[in-house]
Amino acid sequence: MLILGFIIFGGVKRIANFTQIVVPFMALAYIIIACVIIGMHIDILPSIFMSIITDAFTPMAGFGAAIGWGVKRGVYSNEAGQGTGPHAAAAAEVEHPAQQGLVQAFSVYIDTLFVCSATAFMILITQSYNVLPEGSSTFIVQNLAADVVISGPAFTQIAVDSVLTGFGKPFIAIALFFFAFTTILAYYFIAENNVSYINRTIKIPALRFVLKVILMSAVFYGTVAQPSAAWGMGDIGVGLMAWLNIIGILIIFFMAKPAIKALKDYEAQQKAGVKNYTFDPKKLGITNATFWEERFDKAQSKSQASTKDNES
């Protein structure tokens, strides 16, 4: 909580400087460890693939794990559809909005299909898991001690530790700390953007300070609350965000289709072999994109001035 306070009271630049160093390093180290474990058990990888495919199409998996747990936890892993991604994406410096849109789309594959699948393969290959139906006391599969917490990181820790003895538990604990901590920072960044937007119409000078205090209080509460309480509140919050955002996406898509127009414009410039991309929202019939309108006008003015200088 104190580290969080030090960073968020230091401003958004401090958040960016911290996360751009920590997150790539931890993600790369995590993926390397996963690849090492999978490589050491490469002979049984085909059977693991087959068990995933066959089990995925059973009625219990379809109506229970895939829909119940898969969708809920999958949304957490990549945030696609929640409406939280654009806050960070909008801060990126790109020539064309479609460029950042493609990066955001690709991040879904990195987060869910790469990192999460790597975790699943580590657990399945090393048989470091138990299967206990909700509300039951009888294990369907029991490879570990009965007291191992299913809803925590224990499966992954045991999986890594089974291959790299004495390394797995501390490594996963440290990685999880950084992944979770940078997620908290990201959500603060999102919340601060929302507060800034609110302050444009409703002037509340202390609103940012109140936000920081609330966030730090929530982090402290999270250290003493049961994990089930955190998951429960998170599921409600994420569900509300997703439904509201999906409704907004559908309305905007059928009314204006700005994302499709931007993508087609970007692809057209690609085919034309353009070196420096430009984006003119007015030309595409996209309204309220004031940032891009001003940027395009500046680029045009600069281009015209350069042409005149060359002619003279």
C-alpha positions as CSV (number, residue, x, y, z in Angstrom):
1,M,0.0,0.0,0.0
2,L,2.9,2.4,0.8
3,I,4.6,1.6,-2.5
4,L,1.3,2.2,-4.3
5,G,0.9,5.6,-2.6
6,F,4.5,6.6,-3.5
7,I,3.8,5.9,-7.1
8,I,0.3,7.3,-7.6
9,F,1.1,10.5,-5.7
10,G,4.1,10.8,-8.0
11,G,1.9,11.2,-11.1
12,V,1.1,9.2,-14.2
13,K,4.7,9.5,-15.6
14,R,6.0,7.6,-12.6
15,I,3.4,4.9,-13.3
16,A,4.5,4.6,-16.9
17,N,8.2,4.5,-15.9
18,F,7.6,1.8,-13.4
19,T,5.4,-0.5,-15.4
20,Q,7.3,-0.3,-18.7
21,I,10.4,-1.9,-16.9
22,V,8.7,-4.4,-14.6
23,V,5.9,-5.9,-16.7
24,P,7.9,-6.9,-19.8
25,F,10.7,-8.4,-17.7
26,M,8.3,-10.5,-15.5
27,A,6.2,-11.6,-18.5
28,L,9.3,-12.7,-20.5
29,A,10.7,-14.6,-17.5
30,Y,7.4,-16.3,-16.9
31,I,7.0,-17.4,-20.5
32,I,10.6,-18.7,-20.6
33,I,10.0,-20.8,-17.5
34,A,6.8,-22.1,-19.0
35,C,8.6,-23.0,-22.3
36,V,11.4,-24.8,-20.3
37,I,8.9,-26.9,-18.4
38,I,6.9,-27.7,-21.5
39,G,10.1,-28.6,-23.4
40,M,11.2,-31.0,-20.7
41,H,7.9,-32.9,-21.1
42,I,7.5,-32.5,-24.8
43,D,6.8,-36.2,-25.3
44,I,3.5,-36.0,-23.4
45,L,2.4,-32.6,-24.9
46,P,0.2,-34.3,-27.7
47,S,-1.7,-36.3,-25.1
48,I,-2.3,-33.1,-23.1
49,F,-3.7,-31.4,-26.2
50,M,-6.0,-34.3,-26.8
51,S,-7.3,-34.3,-23.2
52,I,-8.0,-30.5,-23.5
53,I,-9.9,-30.9,-26.8
54,T,-11.9,-34.0,-25.7
55,D,-12.7,-32.6,-22.2
56,A,-13.8,-29.2,-23.7
57,F,-16.6,-30.8,-25.6
58,T,-18.2,-32.7,-22.7
59,P,-21.5,-31.3,-21.4
60,M,-20.0,-30.6,-18.0
61,A,-17.2,-28.5,-19.4
62,G,-19.4,-26.7,-21.8
63,F,-22.0,-25.6,-19.3
64,G,-19.7,-25.5,-16.3
65,A,-16.1,-24.7,-16.7
66,A,-16.1,-23.1,-20.2
67,I,-19.1,-20.8,-19.7
68,G,-18.9,-20.4,-15.9
69,W,-15.2,-20.1,-15.2
70,G,-13.7,-19.8,-18.6
71,V,-15.6,-16.7,-19.6
72,K,-15.4,-15.0,-16.2
73,R,-11.6,-15.5,-15.8
74,G,-10.9,-15.0,-19.5
75,V,-12.4,-11.5,-19.3
76,Y,-10.0,-10.7,-16.5
77,S,-6.9,-11.8,-18.5
78,N,-7.3,-9.6,-21.5
79,E,-10.1,-7.0,-20.6
80,A,-11.5,-7.2,-24.1
81,G,-15.0,-5.8,-24.1
82,Q,-14.7,-4.1,-20.7
83,G,-14.0,-0.7,-22.1
84,T,-10.9,-0.3,-19.9
85,G,-8.3,-0.8,-22.7
86,P,-8.9,2.5,-24.5
87,H,-7.7,4.5,-21.6
88,A,-4.1,3.3,-21.9
89,A,-4.3,2.8,-25.7
90,A,-5.3,6.5,-26.1
91,A,-2.1,7.6,-24.4
92,A,0.1,5.8,-27.0
93,E,1.8,7.9,-29.7
94,V,0.9,6.5,-33.1
95,E,0.4,7.9,-36.6
96,H,-3.0,6.3,-37.2
97,P,-5.5,5.0,-34.6
98,A,-5.9,1.7,-36.4
99,Q,-2.2,0.9,-35.5
100,Q,-2.9,1.0,-31.8
101,G,-6.2,-0.8,-32.4
102,L,-4.3,-3.7,-34.0
103,V,-1.8,-3.7,-31.1
104,Q,-4.7,-3.9,-28.6
105,A,-6.3,-6.8,-30.6
106,F,-3.0,-8.6,-30.6
107,S,-2.6,-8.2,-26.8
108,V,-5.6,-10.5,-26.4
109,Y,-3.7,-13.3,-28.0
110,I,-0.6,-12.6,-25.9
111,D,-2.5,-12.5,-22.6
112,T,-5.0,-15.3,-23.0
113,L,-3.8,-17.7,-25.7
114,F,-0.1,-17.4,-24.8
115,V,0.5,-16.6,-21.2
116,C,-2.7,-18.3,-19.8
117,S,-2.2,-21.3,-22.0
118,A,1.4,-21.6,-20.9
119,T,0.1,-21.7,-17.3
120,A,-2.4,-24.3,-18.2
121,F,0.2,-26.5,-19.9
122,M,2.6,-26.2,-16.9
123,I,-0.1,-27.4,-14.6
124,L,-1.5,-30.2,-16.8
125,I,1.9,-31.6,-17.9
126,T,3.2,-31.9,-14.3
127,Q,-0.2,-33.1,-13.1
128,S,-0.1,-30.4,-10.4
129,Y,-3.9,-30.0,-9.8
130,N,-6.9,-31.3,-8.1
131,V,-10.5,-31.3,-9.4
132,L,-13.2,-30.6,-6.8
133,P,-16.8,-29.9,-7.9
134,E,-18.2,-26.7,-6.3
135,G,-20.1,-27.6,-3.1
136,S,-18.7,-31.2,-3.0
137,S,-16.2,-32.8,-0.7
138,T,-15.3,-35.6,-3.1
139,F,-12.4,-35.0,-5.5
140,I,-12.9,-36.1,-9.2
141,V,-9.1,-35.9,-9.6
142,Q,-6.7,-35.6,-6.7
143,N,-3.0,-35.3,-7.5
144,L,-2.1,-33.0,-4.6
145,A,-2.8,-32.8,-0.9
146,A,-6.5,-32.1,-0.1
147,D,-5.6,-28.8,1.7
148,V,-4.1,-27.2,-1.4
149,V,-6.1,-24.0,-2.2
150,I,-7.7,-24.4,-5.6
151,S,-8.6,-20.7,-6.2
152,G,-5.0,-19.5,-5.6
153,P,-1.7,-19.7,-7.3
154,A,-0.7,-23.0,-5.6
155,F,-1.1,-25.2,-8.7
156,T,1.3,-23.1,-10.7
157,Q,3.8,-22.8,-7.9
158,I,3.8,-26.6,-7.4
159,A,4.1,-27.1,-11.2
160,V,7.2,-25.0,-11.4
161,D,8.6,-26.3,-8.2
162,S,8.2,-29.9,-9.4
163,V,10.8,-29.2,-12.1
164,L,12.8,-26.4,-10.6
165,T,12.9,-27.5,-6.9
166,G,13.0,-24.6,-4.5
167,F,12.5,-22.0,-7.3
168,G,8.8,-22.4,-8.2
169,K,7.1,-21.0,-5.2
170,P,9.1,-17.8,-4.7
171,F,9.3,-17.1,-8.5
172,I,5.5,-17.4,-8.9
173,A,4.9,-15.4,-5.8
174,I,7.1,-12.6,-7.0
175,A,5.7,-12.7,-10.6
176,L,2.2,-12.7,-9.2
177,F,3.0,-9.7,-7.0
178,F,4.2,-7.6,-10.0
179,F,1.4,-8.7,-12.3
180,A,-1.2,-7.8,-9.6
181,F,0.5,-4.7,-8.5
182,T,0.9,-3.3,-12.0
183,T,-2.8,-4.2,-12.6
184,I,-3.7,-2.0,-9.6
185,L,-1.6,0.8,-11.1
186,A,-3.4,0.4,-14.5
187,Y,-6.8,0.6,-12.8
188,Y,-5.7,3.8,-11.0
189,F,-4.6,5.2,-14.4
190,I,-8.1,4.4,-15.8
191,A,-9.9,5.8,-12.8
192,E,-7.8,9.0,-12.9
193,N,-8.7,9.5,-16.6
194,N,-12.4,9.1,-15.7
195,V,-12.1,11.6,-12.8
196,S,-10.3,14.1,-15.2
197,Y,-13.2,13.7,-17.6
198,I,-15.8,14.3,-14.8
199,N,-13.9,17.4,-13.7
200,R,-14.4,19.0,-17.1
201,T,-18.0,19.5,-16.2
202,I,-18.3,19.0,-12.5
203,K,-15.5,20.9,-10.8
204,I,-14.4,19.0,-7.6
205,P,-10.8,20.0,-6.9
206,A,-10.2,17.3,-4.3
207,L,-11.6,14.4,-6.4
208,R,-8.3,13.0,-7.5
209,F,-7.0,13.0,-3.9
210,V,-10.2,11.2,-2.7
211,L,-9.7,8.7,-5.5
212,K,-6.1,7.9,-4.3
213,V,-7.2,7.5,-0.7
214,I,-10.1,5.2,-1.7
215,L,-7.8,3.1,-3.9
216,M,-5.2,2.7,-1.1
217,S,-7.9,1.8,1.4
218,A,-9.2,-0.8,-1.1
219,V,-5.7,-2.3,-1.4
220,F,-5.4,-2.5,2.4
221,Y,-8.8,-4.1,2.7
222,G,-7.7,-6.7,0.1
223,T,-4.9,-7.8,2.3
224,V,-7.2,-8.9,5.1
225,A,-10.4,-9.9,3.2
226,Q,-11.0,-13.5,1.9
227,P,-10.2,-14.1,-1.7
228,S,-13.8,-15.2,-2.4
229,A,-15.0,-11.7,-1.4
230,A,-12.6,-10.0,-3.8
231,W,-13.6,-12.3,-6.6
232,G,-17.2,-11.8,-5.9
233,M,-16.9,-8.0,-6.0
234,G,-14.7,-8.2,-9.0
235,D,-17.2,-10.3,-11.0
236,I,-20.0,-7.9,-10.3
237,G,-17.9,-4.8,-11.2
238,V,-16.4,-6.4,-14.4
239,G,-19.9,-7.7,-15.4
240,L,-21.4,-4.3,-15.1
241,M,-18.6,-2.7,-17.1
242,A,-18.7,-5.3,-19.8
243,W,-22.5,-5.1,-20.3
244,L,-22.5,-1.3,-20.4
245,N,-19.5,-1.2,-22.8
246,I,-21.0,-3.8,-25.1
247,I,-24.2,-1.9,-25.4
248,G,-22.2,1.3,-26.2
249,I,-20.1,-0.6,-28.8
250,L,-23.2,-1.9,-30.5
251,I,-24.9,1.5,-30.6
252,I,-21.8,3.2,-32.0
253,F,-21.1,0.3,-34.5
254,F,-24.5,0.5,-36.1
255,M,-24.7,4.3,-36.1
256,A,-21.2,5.3,-37.3
257,K,-18.9,2.3,-37.5
258,P,-15.8,4.5,-36.7
259,A,-13.5,1.5,-36.0
260,I,-14.3,-0.2,-39.3
261,K,-13.8,3.1,-41.2
262,A,-10.5,3.7,-39.5
263,L,-9.2,0.2,-40.3
264,K,-10.2,0.4,-44.0
265,D,-8.5,3.8,-44.2
266,Y,-5.3,2.3,-42.7
267,E,-5.4,-0.7,-45.0
268,A,-5.9,1.6,-48.0
269,Q,-2.8,3.6,-47.1
270,Q,-0.8,0.4,-46.6
271,K,-1.7,-0.8,-50.1
272,A,-0.7,2.6,-51.5
273,G,2.7,2.2,-49.9
274,V,2.4,5.2,-47.7
275,K,5.5,5.7,-45.4
276,N,4.0,8.3,-43.1
277,Y,0.4,7.5,-42.2
278,T,-2.2,10.2,-41.7
279,F,-5.7,10.1,-40.3
280,D,-8.4,12.6,-41.4
281,P,-11.6,11.8,-39.4
282,K,-13.7,14.4,-41.2
283,K,-13.0,12.8,-44.6
284,L,-14.2,9.5,-43.2
285,G,-17.3,11.0,-41.6
286,I,-16.1,10.4,-38.0
287,T,-17.2,13.1,-35.7
288,N,-15.9,14.3,-32.3
289,A,-12.4,13.1,-33.0
290,T,-11.0,16.5,-32.1
291,F,-7.5,15.3,-31.3
292,W,-7.0,13.7,-34.7
293,E,-8.7,16.6,-36.5
294,E,-6.2,19.1,-34.9
295,R,-3.3,16.7,-35.6
296,F,-4.3,16.3,-39.3
297,D,-4.7,20.1,-39.7
298,K,-1.2,20.7,-38.2
299,A,0.3,18.0,-40.5
300,Q,-1.3,19.6,-43.5
301,S,-0.1,23.1,-42.6
302,K,3.4,21.8,-42.0
303,S,3.4,20.0,-45.4
304,Q,2.2,23.1,-47.2
305,A,4.8,25.3,-45.5
306,S,7.5,22.8,-46.5
307,T,6.3,22.7,-50.1
308,K,6.4,26.5,-50.3
309,D,10.0,26.6,-48.9
310,N,11.1,24.0,-51.5
311,E,9.5,26.0,-54.3
312,S,11.1,29.3,-53.1
